[in-house]
Amino acid sequence: MSDLLNTALEEATTRTFEDLCFLCPMPELEDEMADVPTPVFARVDFSGAAKGHMELRVARPLLPVLAQNMLGAFDDVPEDQQSDALGEIANVICGNVLPALGGATAVYDLGKPVTGIEEGGPVATGAVTATARVLLEDGPVTAALYLEGDR
């Protein structure tokens, strides 16, 4: 199931950035972005058919770009709106990947996204169930799905 979830998470992450932010993956940037940190995070907890959380991490330069694109803004977007935009993106990705976990009829409750900046590494704890990495022109994006209990 891990390969299926990795694929579902990558597809949900890619599709969300394409559809909501008008940003397309650029895999050719792998060498340039190998060491680019992703300290900005959004976390969405979920419960229901399974319990856990999904964490989305992005490079700092990507945050204002995705907010401007989502909002159709030409001017700078305030930091609180940038955080809200990232939280909404995480919420959409999480909601789109959960059917791969429990099936189309499984019911989940999503928590309010929590956003922040963590310079020292991941905020999430526990075993990673699925991961995805998408490279965008303004920086890398990583998504990770964490499940509680046996799965």
C-alpha positions in Angstrom: 0.0 0.0 0.0 3.0 2.3 0.5 3.7 2.7 -3.2 0.0 3.4 -3.8 0.0 6.1 -1.1 3.2 7.6 -2.3 1.8 7.9 -5.8 -1.5 9.3 -4.6 0.3 11.8 -2.4 2.5 12.9 -5.3 -0.4 13.2 -7.7 -2.5 15.2 -5.2 0.4 17.5 -4.4 1.2 18.1 -8.0 -2.4 18.6 -9.1 -3.1 21.0 -6.2 -0.1 23.2 -7.0 -1.0 23.2 -10.7 -4.8 23.8 -10.2 -4.8 26.2 -7.3 -1.4 28.0 -7.7 -0.8 27.7 -11.4 2.7 26.3 -10.6 4.0 23.3 -12.6 6.6 20.7 -11.5 10.1 21.1 -12.9 11.9 17.8 -12.3 14.9 19.1 -14.2 15.8 21.3 -11.2 16.6 18.3 -9.0 20.4 19.1 -8.8 19.8 22.8 -8.1 17.3 22.1 -5.3 19.0 19.1 -3.6 19.9 21.1 -0.5 17.2 23.9 -0.5 15.6 23.9 3.0 11.8 23.7 3.4 11.2 25.3 6.8 7.7 26.6 6.1 5.0 24.1 7.0 1.3 23.4 7.2 -0.1 20.4 9.1 -3.6 19.0 8.8 -4.8 16.4 11.4 -7.4 13.9 10.4 -9.5 11.3 12.0 -12.2 8.8 11.0 -11.5 5.7 8.9 -7.9 6.3 9.9 -6.2 8.8 12.2 -3.0 10.8 11.5 -1.8 14.0 9.9 -0.4 15.3 6.6 2.4 17.7 6.6 3.3 20.0 3.7 6.7 21.8 3.7 7.8 24.5 1.3 10.9 26.7 0.7 10.5 30.3 2.0 10.6 31.9 -1.5 7.7 29.8 -2.6 5.2 31.1 0.0 4.5 34.6 -1.4 4.4 33.2 -5.0 1.8 30.6 -4.2 -0.3 33.1 -2.3 -0.2 35.7 -5.1 -1.1 33.1 -7.6 -4.0 31.6 -5.6 -5.4 35.1 -4.8 -4.8 36.5 -8.3 -2.9 39.3 -6.6 -0.4 41.5 -8.4 0.8 43.2 -5.2 2.5 41.7 -2.1 0.2 39.5 -0.1 0.4 40.0 3.8 2.1 37.2 5.7 -1.1 36.0 7.4 -2.7 35.5 4.0 0.3 33.7 2.8 0.0 31.3 5.8 -3.7 30.9 5.1 -3.0 30.0 1.5 -0.5 27.4 2.5 -3.0 25.9 5.0 -5.7 25.7 2.3 -3.3 24.0 0.0 -2.4 21.4 2.7 -6.1 20.9 3.4 -6.9 20.3 -0.3 -4.0 17.8 -0.7 -4.9 16.0 2.5 -8.6 15.7 1.4 -7.5 14.4 -2.0 -5.1 11.8 -0.8 -7.3 10.2 1.9 -9.6 8.3 -0.5 -6.4 6.3 -1.5 -6.1 5.4 2.1 -9.6 4.3 3.0 -11.5 4.1 -0.2 -14.0 6.5 -1.8 -16.7 5.8 0.9 -14.5 6.3 3.9 -15.3 9.3 6.1 -12.8 11.6 7.6 -12.8 14.7 9.7 -10.1 17.2 8.9 -8.7 19.6 11.5 -7.9 23.2 10.9 -4.5 23.6 9.2 -1.7 24.7 11.5 1.1 26.7 9.8 4.5 28.0 10.9 8.2 28.0 10.3 10.5 25.4 11.7 14.1 25.9 10.9 15.4 22.9 12.7 13.6 20.2 10.8 10.2 18.5 10.6 7.5 19.2 13.2 5.8 15.9 12.7 6.5 12.9 14.8 5.8 9.2 14.1 6.3 6.9 11.2 6.0 8.3 7.7 3.4 6.3 5.7 3.9 8.2 2.4 6.0 10.9 1.0 6.1 13.1 -2.1 8.5 15.7 -3.4 7.6 18.2 -6.1 10.1 20.7 -7.5 8.7 24.1 -8.5 10.6 27.0 -10.0 10.6 28.9 -6.7 11.6 26.0 -4.5 10.9 22.4 -3.5 7.7 21.1 -1.9 7.6 18.0 0.3 4.5 16.3 1.6 4.3 13.5 4.1 1.4 11.4 5.4 1.7 10.1 9.0 -0.7 7.4 10.3 -1.3 6.5 14.0 -1.5 2.9 14.9 -1.1 -0.1 12.7 -2.1 0.2 9.0 
